[in-house]
Amino acid sequence: VQLQASGGGLVQAGGSLRLSCAAAGRTFSGYRVGWFRQAPGKEREFVASITWSFGSTDYAESQKGRFTISRDYGKNTVHLQMDSLKPEDTAVYYCAAARGMAPRTTSAQYDYWGQGTLVTVSS
């Protein structure tokens, strides 16, 4: 599965961005799609995930209430809506896909990765 992440950019604190993850050549059917982020000098961390077939979502505790993950069947795309952004949300955001429905919150549990999209939140 080839993943294409997009939607990053520069935004002021308190603003919003919507990231998109598209699958090239196939659907996400049977997969859990997740978002991770990696800030400079830090390890990659889980942000949120969703099962394509049932829409079951999972969020990192620090993102609950600010970030929303969703899926668009028509566009074969998973979105990450990020609201009330903070400077500490600055990172490269990666989308990833894992076969199966079980919750997965570590990088090693995902099989396919997109190229990453940079989000910069200014104070």
Secondary structure as UniProt FT lines:
FT   STRAND          2..6
FT   STRAND          9..12
FT   TURN            13..14
FT   STRAND          17..24
FT   TURN            29..30
FT   STRAND          31..38
FT   TURN            40..41
FT   STRAND          45..51
FT   TURN            52..54
FT   STRAND          57..59
FT   HELIX           61..63
FT   TURN            64..66
FT   STRAND          67..72
FT   TURN            73..76
FT   STRAND          77..82
FT   HELIX           87..89
FT   STRAND          91..99
FT   HELIX           107..109
FT   STRAND          112..113
FT   STRAND          117..122
//
